[in-house]
Amino acid sequence: HAQFGDFPYPEQRWSAVGLPSNIGTIEDGFRVANKEGTPGLLTYGPYWVTPEGTYEVGVRYKSTADVDSNALLDINSPERSKLVQKIPLLNTQGEFEEFFTQITIDSTTHGKIEVRTFYEGQGSLTVDWIQMRRVGDNVRE
C-alpha cells in the first residue's frame, strides 16, 4: 500500500466527521463545538506517515465568537513529541473559509503527522475538512 511520500505531489483530504474528536457533535455532516467554557480537540489525527519535505496544510472551517480567534490549528509530530506549527484560526463571522499554511517536515519531525483543530471554549467552531498536500520539487529519488 502506497504512502504519502511515494507520489510526486499528493493531496489528501479528510472529512472532519471521519476524524477523532474529544468534544462537540456532528451536525449536517460537520464537526461542531459550541459549548461555552468547554475547550478541547474538535478534530485530531489522521497520523499520516509524512516523509521529510514541504507540505501545505489546510482546513475548511467557520467560527463565531466575540474575540478575534476562538480556535487553533496545530500540526504535531506525536511520535517525536514535537509541535511543528500552531496558528490561530481567525473568526470568520459564521462563514466557511479555507485556511492554508506551509510547513516543513525535517529529520526531527518526520513520521506520523497529526493536524488538530482546537476549540478554545468561546462561541462556535465548525470544521468541514483538513488537508495535506506535498509541494515543491522535493520528490524522493
N, C-alpha and C positions, 0 to 999 in steps of 0.2 A: 504494500500500500504506500502510495506516494506521500511525501512530506512537503510542507510548505516551501522549503528551500529547493526542492527538486525542479521547480518551474522557473522560467525567467522572470516573469512579473505577475505572480499570482495575486488574486484578491479573494479574500474570504470574508463573508458577512454572516453574522449570527443574529438571528431574531432574539430580542430580549426575552421573550416568553420561553425560549428554549435554553436559556442560561440559568444557573442557580441564582438564588436570591435569599436574603435573610430578613427582608422587610417587604411591606407593600402587598399589592394584589395584582391580578391580571384582569384588565378591563379592555374590552373591544380589541383584543389582540396585542395589547401593550402592557408593559410593567409599569405600575403606578404606585408612587409613595406620596401620601398626603396627610399622614397623621402627625400633627404638630407635636414637637418635642420628642419624636422617636426617630433619631438618626440611625443610619445603617446602610449596608450594601444593597442597593436595588438590583444590581447585576454584578456578577463576578465570573471568572473563567475566561475563556474556554481552555486554558492551559495548552495552547498551541505550540508545538515544537518549532522554534524560530531560530534559525542559524544566524550568525553574525551578518550584519548588513544594515541598510537603511530602509525604514518602513514608514508608511503613512497609516496613522490610526484615526478612525473616525467614529462618530456617534451621531445618531439622529434622535433628538430629544426635544421636549418642550418643558418649560418651567414657569411658575408664577410665584412671586414672593415679594415681600416689602423690602427686600435687600437686593443688591446688585447680583449676588450669586448665592444660590442655596444648595449647590451640588459641586462635586469634584469628579474629574476624570483622572484616574491614575493607572499607570502602566507599571506592572510589577513582575519581577522575576522571583517567584516564590521558592524555587529550588535553591537559589543563591541568596535568598532573604535580602533582595536589593530592590529599591524603588527606582525605576527608570525615569519616570516623569510624573508630576502631579500638577494639574491645571484646573483652575476654577471654571465651571460651566456657567456662563452668564445667563441672567434672567431673560427669557425670550417673550415675556408678556403673554404666555399661553399659546404661542405659535410654534409649530415644529420648525427646527433649524438643524442643519448638518454642520458639525464642527469637526475639523481635521487638524492634526498636528503631526509633525515628523519626529521620529525617534531613531536613534542609532543603537543597535544591539551589538555589543562587543564581547570580548572574552570574559568579562566579568558579569555579563547579564544573559548570554545566550542560553538556550534551553526552552523550557516551557514558559510561555509568557501569558500573563493574565491582564485583562483590561477590565477595570472596575468602575462602576458609577456609584458614587457615594452621596446619599441624600443627607443633608445636614439638619433635618428636622424642622424646617420652616417652609411654609407654602406647599407647593406640589411639584413633583418631578415625574415626568412620563418618558420612558425610553422605548424606542421602536427597534433599533438595531445598533450593533457595534461592528466595526470592520477593521481588517488589517490588510495592507497591500504592500508588497515589496516594491521599492522604487530604485531608480538609478541603475548603473551598469555593474552591479555587484554580484553577478551571477557566478556561482562556483564553476570551476573548470570540470 
